[in-house]
Every structure is written in C-alpha cells, then in structure tokens.
Amino acid sequence: MTPRSFLFAAVSSGSAALMALVYFVAARYLGVEGFAIFSYALAVAMIGEALIDMGVHQLTIREVAQAPGSRFALLRQQLGLKAISGAAVITLGMAGTLFITTDTTDLMVVALMLVASLLRSWLLSVRGGLIGLEAFGTDAALVAGDRVLLTVAGTAALLLGADVVGLAVVFVATRVLTVAAALVLTRRDLGVPTWRYEPDAWVALQRRAFPLGVFMIVLTAYNYIDTIMLRAMAPEAETALYNAAYRLYEGTTYAAAVLWSVLTPRLSALWMTDRTGHRRLAGRGLATAIAVALPIATALWAGAAQWIRWTSGEDYLAGRHALQVLSAGLPLVFAIWVVHAIATSASHDRVLVRSTAVGLVANVGLNLWLIPHSGHEGAALATVIGEALTLTLLLWGVRRVLDGTGGTAA
C-alpha cells in the first residue's frame, strides 16, 4: 500500500461526499414527502444495481489483479450481459414497488433510478478493470468526474425548482455521459468496448461471480432494506428522518471504502505469492480501520444534532438519536470492509455470503419487531445489532487466514 495508492483511493471514495451534498439539498428542497420518495427509490436502485452486477465488479478486481491479460475479455463480456440482466431487474423492481405503492410519481421515480443503476453498473465494469490493474489515478478521475457532474447538475436542478421526478431524470442523463466518457477514456487500458452475443462466456462469467454476487446482493439488501421496510410499515416521515441520519452515517463509511479499494487488489496478489505478507497486511488493515473509525464515530455521536441541522435542516432534527445509534456501529462497519477485502482476496466467498446472509435475516427480523414500536430509531438499532453479528461471523470465517494456520475457507 503506497501513499500514492491511498491518495487516489481517497479521492475516489471521498468524492462520495459530493453525492451526500445532493441528498442533503434534496432533503431541503423536496420536502419530507419528496425526500421520502427519493430515498425509497434510491434504496430500490441500489439493490437493483447489485442484482445487475451479480458480483462481477469484485470478481473483475480479483481476476485482473491475478491475471492482467484477462481484462479485455472481461469488459467486453460484461456490457452485453448487464444489458440483459438490467432489463430483467428493472422489470422486477417495478413489479415489487407495485406491492407498496401505485402512485404514478413514485413508480416513475423508481423506474428512472433503476435505469440509472444499470448505467452505473456499466461504470463499475470499467472500474473493476482499473482497480485490478491498480490504476487508481484513472479510477479516481472517472469516479470524481461522475460525482462532480451529478452534484452540479442535481443541485442546480433542485435550486431551479425541479421536483423528485426531475432529480431522477438528472441521475439518468449524467450517468449516460459518464459511462460514455469512461468507455472512451479507458480504451488503452481496457480495450475498445464491443457488443457481442456470447452466451457461453456469459454463463461462465456468472458462474465464477455467483458467490460474490450473492454476497453483494445480500450486503446491499442489508444496507437498504431498512428504508424499504420503513416505507412499507411506518408513516412517510419516518423514512425521511431515517435517511437524513443514514446519509450522514453512510458518508463517513466511505473512508472504509478507501481501505477496501487499496487492500483488495494488493491482498489478492499477495495471496498468490506471499502468504506471510498477506497475513501481515491483513492485520495492519484491521488495525488501521479501527484507528480511523473511532474518532469519526465520536465526532458523529457528539455532534449528532448539529450535523442533522447543518445538512438536512430543522425539519429532520428528530433523526439525531438515530444518528447517534448508527455512529456506535461505525467501528464495526470499518472492520467489516477490511474483512471483506481479506475474504475476497483468499476466495473465501462462501464465508462472505453466509455471514452477511445471517446478518440480513437478523436485521429484517429486528426491523419487523422494532419499527412498529420505535420507527426510524428502531431501524437504526437493528442495523447496528446486525453489523455486530455479521462482523463476528466474518472474523470466525477467516480466522485461519488471520492466524496463519490454514488457507481454506471455513
């Protein structure tokens, strides 16, 4: 891990703060009702993106890190495959939303955000190749450019009076531009993108990515199921209050994404060549994650009311207690990101799936119990309890990697 790698990874992940700006401007200008709709649509879109990608992004990072020559075929195969899976996911997402609401505006926003998720999944295909090559500078430029464009366009639209549908249109339009730019600008590193009908290659790709795909779907569902359940089970305001707190909490976790981005390709390469070095780097990564998380969690907890007031406004101040609960789970989340990198590098995909699936089931069960009684604060508590359970299971699953007694999955 070089300072240069950390710098570029920090730019890439840190630019998510720009996206947070869009969410907070949306909270202020769309009002509680519009922000609740947007938050729900975003949650559906994020789960949809995981379904479209099905672990191919993570697989690409690992395979390109271990065999750089594979990157050309991997990118070519992903574009057509994701077009097909994207169409299926958009249809599925719309059908699922009809069980919760038949409001035309809600349905239109969900549809647009799902289209944006397909476009973002194509961008992830490009990023997987770049991160696998450890081309962090190019990756940072693409990601930061995408988020700057979306932030400027989205904020401008809201300030000019756009409603929630208009904001969703901005997401689609900007993603069209950034995906096109990414494919053109990475031709030298990843090859010229082509569209071919390659059913055999697609099946093989999906088979290799399936364990990681299941893991990513379960993980994303874990992160966003609270919003969907709040929308279905509680008054609209509860969804808005939870997301005013959750967006702040989620924004701080992008620091952990910096560690994941740098550690995953490096650990993947070391797993093939130097198991002692792999174990040493894994331990350093976990120690760094905890050291970074503790002061961030303290600042978030102590200033919860002021953070809410500064970002979303007085209308969402009741969400401060949920933010304090979520901040208590930050050290767990940072450690989880690093253990994800360790498990991925060692091909412990089943450990990832099993641990996160148990966490998701616990989270859903706790939400079913806590939301009717405590609303958005109950959803926050369910999230933290689920994180603690997930981390415990992950550490147990990779224990032999960490202590050097074995290299096979638990």
C-alpha positions as CSV (number, residue, x, y, z in Angstrom):
1,M,0.0,0.0,0.0
2,T,1.7,3.2,-1.2
3,P,0.8,6.7,-0.2
4,R,0.0,7.4,-3.8
5,S,-2.5,4.5,-3.9
6,F,-4.1,5.8,-0.7
7,L,-4.3,9.3,-2.2
8,F,-6.1,8.2,-5.3
9,A,-8.4,5.8,-3.5
10,A,-9.2,8.6,-1.1
11,V,-10.1,10.9,-3.9
12,S,-12.3,8.2,-5.5
13,S,-14.2,7.2,-2.3
14,G,-14.0,10.7,-0.8
15,S,-15.8,12.2,-3.7
16,A,-18.9,10.5,-2.4
17,A,-19.2,13.5,-0.1
18,L,-20.3,15.3,-3.2
19,M,-23.2,12.8,-3.6
20,A,-24.1,13.4,0.0
21,L,-24.5,17.1,-0.9
22,V,-27.1,16.2,-3.5
23,Y,-29.0,14.2,-0.9
24,F,-29.0,17.0,1.7
25,V,-30.1,19.6,-0.9
26,A,-32.8,17.2,-1.9
27,A,-33.9,16.9,1.8
28,R,-34.2,20.7,2.0
29,Y,-35.8,21.4,-1.4
30,L,-38.0,18.3,-2.0
31,G,-39.6,18.5,1.5
32,V,-40.3,15.5,3.7
33,E,-42.7,13.8,1.2
34,G,-40.4,14.2,-1.8
35,F,-37.3,13.2,0.1
36,A,-39.1,10.1,1.4
37,I,-40.0,9.1,-2.2
38,F,-36.4,9.7,-3.4
39,S,-34.9,7.8,-0.5
40,Y,-37.1,4.8,-1.2
41,A,-36.3,4.9,-5.0
42,L,-32.6,5.1,-4.3
43,A,-32.8,2.1,-1.9
44,V,-34.5,0.1,-4.7
45,A,-32.0,1.2,-7.2
46,M,-29.0,0.3,-5.1
47,I,-30.4,-3.2,-4.6
48,G,-31.1,-3.3,-8.3
49,E,-27.5,-2.4,-9.1
50,A,-26.3,-5.3,-7.0
51,L,-28.6,-7.7,-8.8
52,I,-27.4,-6.4,-12.2
53,D,-23.8,-6.7,-11.4
54,M,-24.0,-10.0,-9.5
55,G,-20.5,-9.8,-8.1
56,V,-18.8,-9.2,-11.5
57,H,-17.2,-6.0,-10.2
58,Q,-15.4,-7.7,-7.3
59,L,-14.6,-10.8,-9.5
60,T,-13.0,-8.5,-12.1
61,I,-10.8,-6.8,-9.5
62,R,-9.5,-10.2,-8.3
63,E,-9.1,-11.8,-11.7
64,V,-7.4,-8.8,-13.3
65,A,-5.1,-8.5,-10.2
66,Q,-4.1,-12.1,-10.6
67,A,-4.1,-12.3,-14.5
68,P,-3.9,-8.7,-16.0
69,G,-4.4,-10.1,-19.6
70,S,-8.0,-11.1,-18.7
71,R,-9.2,-7.6,-18.6
72,F,-10.0,-7.2,-22.3
73,A,-12.4,-10.1,-22.4
74,L,-13.9,-9.3,-19.1
75,L,-15.0,-5.8,-20.0
76,R,-16.4,-7.0,-23.4
77,Q,-18.5,-9.7,-21.9
78,Q,-19.9,-7.6,-19.1
79,L,-21.5,-4.9,-21.3
80,G,-23.9,-7.2,-23.1
81,L,-24.6,-9.4,-20.1
82,K,-25.6,-6.4,-17.9
83,A,-27.9,-5.1,-20.6
84,I,-29.9,-8.3,-20.3
85,S,-29.8,-8.6,-16.6
86,G,-30.6,-4.8,-16.3
87,A,-33.8,-5.1,-18.2
88,A,-34.9,-8.0,-16.0
89,V,-34.1,-6.1,-12.8
90,I,-35.9,-3.0,-13.9
91,T,-39.0,-5.1,-14.6
92,L,-38.6,-6.9,-11.2
93,G,-38.1,-3.6,-9.3
94,M,-41.2,-2.1,-10.8
95,A,-43.3,-5.1,-10.0
96,G,-42.1,-5.1,-6.4
97,T,-42.8,-1.5,-6.0
98,L,-46.4,-2.0,-7.0
99,F,-46.9,-4.0,-3.8
100,I,-46.1,-1.0,-1.8
101,T,-47.5,1.9,-3.8
102,T,-49.4,2.6,-7.0
103,D,-48.7,6.3,-7.0
104,T,-47.6,7.4,-10.5
105,T,-44.9,9.7,-9.3
106,D,-43.4,7.0,-7.1
107,L,-43.4,4.5,-9.9
108,M,-41.8,6.9,-12.4
109,V,-39.0,7.9,-9.9
110,V,-38.3,4.2,-9.2
111,A,-38.1,3.4,-12.9
112,L,-35.7,6.2,-13.7
113,M,-33.4,5.4,-10.7
114,L,-33.3,1.7,-11.8
115,V,-32.2,2.8,-15.3
116,A,-29.5,4.9,-13.6
117,S,-28.4,1.9,-11.7
118,L,-27.9,-0.1,-14.9
119,L,-25.7,2.7,-16.3
120,R,-23.8,2.9,-13.0
121,S,-23.2,-0.9,-13.2
122,W,-21.5,-0.4,-16.6
123,L,-19.3,2.2,-14.9
124,L,-18.5,-0.4,-12.3
125,S,-17.3,-2.8,-15.0
126,V,-14.8,-0.2,-16.2
127,R,-13.7,0.5,-12.6
128,G,-13.2,-3.2,-11.8
129,G,-10.6,-3.5,-14.6
130,L,-8.8,-0.3,-13.5
131,I,-8.7,-1.2,-9.8
132,G,-7.4,-4.7,-10.6
133,L,-4.6,-3.1,-12.5
134,E,-4.1,-0.7,-9.5
135,A,-4.6,2.2,-11.9
136,F,-6.0,4.2,-9.0
137,G,-5.3,7.5,-10.7
138,T,-7.5,6.9,-13.7
139,D,-10.2,5.3,-11.5
140,A,-10.2,8.3,-9.2
141,A,-10.5,10.7,-12.1
142,L,-13.5,8.8,-13.5
143,V,-15.3,8.5,-10.2
144,A,-14.7,12.1,-9.1
145,G,-15.8,13.3,-12.6
146,D,-19.0,11.3,-12.4
147,R,-19.9,12.7,-9.0
148,V,-18.9,16.3,-9.7
149,L,-21.2,16.2,-12.8
150,L,-24.0,14.7,-10.9
151,T,-23.6,17.0,-7.9
152,V,-23.5,20.1,-10.1
153,A,-26.4,19.1,-12.3
154,G,-28.6,17.7,-9.4
155,T,-28.0,20.7,-7.2
156,A,-28.7,23.1,-10.0
157,A,-31.9,21.3,-10.9
158,L,-33.2,21.4,-7.3
159,L,-32.3,25.1,-6.9
160,L,-34.2,25.8,-10.1
161,G,-37.3,24.1,-8.8
162,A,-37.1,20.6,-10.1
163,D,-39.3,18.0,-8.4
164,V,-38.3,14.5,-7.4
165,V,-39.0,13.2,-11.0
166,G,-36.7,16.0,-12.4
167,L,-34.0,14.9,-10.0
168,A,-34.3,11.3,-11.1
169,V,-34.0,12.4,-14.8
170,V,-30.8,14.2,-13.9
171,F,-29.4,11.0,-12.5
172,V,-30.1,9.2,-15.8
173,A,-28.7,11.9,-18.0
174,T,-25.5,12.4,-16.1
175,R,-24.8,8.7,-16.0
176,V,-25.2,8.4,-19.8
177,L,-22.5,11.0,-20.2
178,T,-20.1,9.5,-17.6
179,V,-20.4,5.9,-18.9
180,A,-19.7,7.0,-22.4
181,A,-16.7,9.1,-21.3
182,A,-15.4,6.2,-19.2
183,L,-15.5,3.7,-22.1
184,V,-13.7,6.1,-24.4
185,L,-11.1,7.3,-22.0
186,T,-10.0,3.7,-20.9
187,R,-9.6,2.2,-24.4
188,R,-5.8,1.9,-23.9
189,D,-6.0,0.2,-20.5
190,L,-9.1,-2.0,-21.1
191,G,-9.6,-2.2,-24.9
192,V,-12.2,-0.9,-27.3
193,P,-15.7,-1.9,-26.0
194,T,-17.7,-4.2,-28.2
195,W,-21.1,-5.7,-28.0
196,R,-21.2,-9.4,-28.8
197,Y,-23.7,-12.2,-28.3
198,E,-21.5,-14.6,-26.1
199,P,-23.9,-16.9,-24.1
200,D,-21.2,-19.4,-23.2
201,A,-18.8,-16.7,-21.9
202,W,-21.7,-15.0,-20.0
203,V,-22.7,-18.2,-18.3
204,A,-19.0,-18.9,-17.3
205,L,-18.7,-15.3,-16.0
206,Q,-21.8,-15.6,-14.0
207,R,-20.8,-18.9,-12.6
208,R,-17.4,-17.6,-11.4
209,A,-19.0,-14.4,-10.0
210,F,-22.1,-16.1,-8.4
211,P,-20.7,-16.5,-4.8
212,L,-19.5,-12.9,-4.8
213,G,-22.8,-11.8,-6.5
214,V,-24.9,-13.4,-3.8
215,F,-22.8,-11.8,-1.2
216,M,-23.1,-8.3,-2.8
217,I,-26.8,-8.7,-3.2
218,V,-27.2,-9.7,0.4
219,L,-24.9,-6.9,1.6
220,T,-26.7,-4.2,-0.4
221,A,-30.1,-5.5,0.7
222,Y,-28.8,-5.3,4.3
223,N,-27.8,-1.7,3.8
224,Y,-31.1,-0.5,2.3
225,I,-33.8,-2.9,3.5
226,D,-34.4,-0.6,6.4
227,T,-35.6,2.2,4.1
228,I,-37.9,-0.1,2.2
229,M,-39.4,-1.6,5.3
230,L,-39.9,1.8,6.9
231,R,-41.7,2.9,3.7
232,A,-44.0,-0.1,3.9
233,M,-44.6,-0.2,7.6
234,A,-44.4,3.3,9.0
235,P,-45.6,6.9,8.3
236,E,-43.8,8.6,5.4
237,A,-41.9,11.0,7.8
238,E,-40.1,8.0,9.4
239,T,-38.5,7.2,6.1
240,A,-37.3,10.7,5.7
241,L,-36.0,11.0,9.2
242,Y,-34.1,7.8,9.0
243,N,-32.4,8.7,5.7
244,A,-31.4,12.2,7.0
245,A,-29.4,10.3,9.6
246,Y,-28.4,7.4,7.5
247,R,-26.9,9.5,4.7
248,L,-24.5,11.2,7.2
249,Y,-23.6,7.8,8.7
250,E,-23.1,6.2,5.2
251,G,-21.0,9.2,4.1
252,T,-18.4,8.5,6.8
253,T,-18.1,4.8,5.8
254,Y,-16.6,5.9,2.5
255,A,-13.3,6.2,4.4
256,A,-13.5,2.4,4.9
257,A,-14.1,2.1,1.1
258,V,-10.7,3.7,0.6
259,L,-9.1,0.9,2.6
260,W,-11.1,-1.8,0.7
261,S,-10.1,-0.3,-2.7
262,V,-6.4,-0.3,-1.9
263,L,-6.3,-3.6,0.1
264,T,-8.4,-5.9,-2.2
265,P,-6.0,-6.0,-5.3
266,R,-2.9,-6.0,-3.1
267,L,-4.1,-8.7,-0.9
268,S,-5.3,-10.7,-3.9
269,A,-1.8,-10.6,-5.4
270,L,-0.1,-11.4,-2.1
271,W,-2.4,-14.4,-1.6
272,M,-0.9,-16.0,-4.7
273,T,2.8,-15.2,-3.9
274,D,3.4,-14.4,-0.2
275,R,1.0,-15.8,2.4
276,T,3.1,-14.3,5.3
277,G,2.9,-10.9,3.6
278,H,-0.8,-11.3,3.1
279,R,-1.4,-12.1,6.8
280,R,0.7,-9.1,7.9
281,L,-1.1,-6.7,5.6
282,A,-4.5,-8.0,6.7
283,G,-3.6,-7.3,10.3
284,R,-2.4,-3.9,9.5
285,G,-5.6,-3.2,7.6
286,L,-7.8,-4.2,10.5
287,A,-5.8,-2.1,13.0
288,T,-5.9,0.9,10.6
289,A,-9.7,0.5,10.2
290,I,-10.4,0.7,13.9
291,A,-8.0,3.6,14.4
292,V,-9.7,5.6,11.8
293,A,-13.3,4.7,12.8
294,L,-13.1,5.6,16.5
295,P,-12.6,9.4,16.2
296,I,-15.1,9.6,13.3
297,A,-17.7,7.8,15.4
298,T,-17.1,10.0,18.4
299,A,-17.5,13.2,16.4
300,L,-20.6,12.0,14.8
301,W,-22.2,10.9,18.1
302,A,-21.3,14.1,20.0
303,G,-22.5,16.5,17.3
304,A,-25.5,14.5,16.0
305,A,-28.0,17.3,16.4
306,Q,-25.7,19.9,14.8
307,W,-24.8,17.6,11.9
308,I,-28.5,17.0,11.1
309,R,-29.3,20.7,11.4
310,W,-26.4,21.7,9.1
311,T,-27.1,19.1,6.4
312,S,-30.8,18.3,6.2
313,G,-32.4,21.1,8.3
314,E,-34.5,21.6,11.3
315,D,-37.4,19.5,9.9
316,Y,-35.2,16.4,10.3
317,L,-33.8,17.1,13.8
318,A,-35.8,14.3,15.3
319,G,-33.4,11.9,13.5
320,R,-30.5,12.9,15.7
321,H,-31.0,9.9,18.1
322,A,-30.9,7.5,15.1
323,L,-27.6,9.1,14.0
324,Q,-26.1,8.5,17.5
325,V,-27.2,4.9,17.4
326,L,-25.7,4.4,13.9
327,S,-22.5,6.1,14.9
328,A,-21.9,3.5,17.6
329,G,-21.7,0.9,14.8
330,L,-19.0,2.7,12.7
331,P,-16.0,0.7,14.1
332,L,-17.9,-2.5,13.2
333,V,-18.5,-1.3,9.7
334,F,-14.9,-0.2,9.1
335,A,-13.7,-3.6,10.3
336,I,-16.3,-5.4,8.1
337,W,-15.0,-3.6,5.0
338,V,-11.4,-4.8,5.7
339,V,-12.5,-8.4,6.4
340,H,-14.4,-8.3,3.1
341,A,-11.2,-7.5,1.4
342,I,-9.4,-10.3,3.2
343,A,-12.0,-12.9,2.4
344,T,-12.3,-11.8,-1.2
345,S,-8.6,-12.0,-1.8
346,A,-8.4,-15.5,-0.4
347,S,-11.5,-16.7,-2.3
348,H,-13.5,-17.2,0.9
349,D,-16.7,-16.3,-0.9
350,R,-18.9,-18.6,1.0
351,V,-17.8,-17.0,4.2
352,L,-18.9,-13.6,2.9
353,V,-22.3,-15.0,1.8
354,R,-23.0,-17.0,4.9
355,S,-22.1,-14.2,7.4
356,T,-23.8,-11.4,5.6
357,A,-27.0,-13.5,5.0
358,V,-27.3,-14.2,8.7
359,G,-26.8,-10.5,9.4
360,L,-29.5,-9.7,6.8
361,V,-32.0,-12.2,8.3
362,A,-31.3,-10.8,11.8
363,N,-31.7,-7.2,10.5
364,V,-35.1,-7.9,8.9
365,G,-36.4,-9.8,11.9
366,L,-35.3,-6.9,14.2
367,N,-36.9,-4.4,11.9
368,L,-40.2,-6.3,11.9
369,W,-40.1,-6.0,15.7
370,L,-38.6,-2.6,16.3
371,I,-40.1,-0.4,13.5
372,P,-43.7,-0.7,14.7
373,H,-42.6,0.4,18.2
374,S,-39.7,2.8,17.6
375,G,-39.9,3.8,13.9
376,H,-36.6,5.1,12.5
377,E,-34.7,4.8,15.7
378,G,-35.7,1.1,15.8
379,A,-34.4,0.7,12.3
380,A,-31.0,2.2,13.3
381,L,-30.7,-0.1,16.3
382,A,-31.5,-3.1,14.1
383,T,-28.7,-2.0,11.7
384,V,-26.1,-1.9,14.4
385,I,-27.0,-5.2,16.0
386,G,-26.9,-6.8,12.6
387,E,-23.4,-5.3,12.0
388,A,-22.1,-6.8,15.2
389,L,-23.4,-10.2,14.3
390,T,-22.0,-10.0,10.8
391,L,-18.5,-9.0,11.9
392,T,-18.4,-11.8,14.5
393,L,-19.2,-14.4,11.9
394,L,-16.8,-12.9,9.3
395,L,-13.9,-12.9,11.8
396,W,-14.7,-16.5,12.7
397,G,-14.8,-17.5,9.0
398,V,-11.4,-16.0,8.1
399,R,-9.7,-16.9,11.4
400,R,-7.3,-19.4,9.8
401,V,-6.2,-16.7,7.3
402,L,-5.5,-14.2,10.0
403,D,-3.7,-16.6,12.4
404,G,-1.8,-18.4,9.6
405,T,-2.9,-21.9,10.5
406,G,-4.6,-22.6,7.2
407,G,-5.7,-21.2,3.9
408,T,-9.0,-22.9,3.0
409,A,-12.5,-21.4,3.6
410,A,-14.2,-22.2,6.8
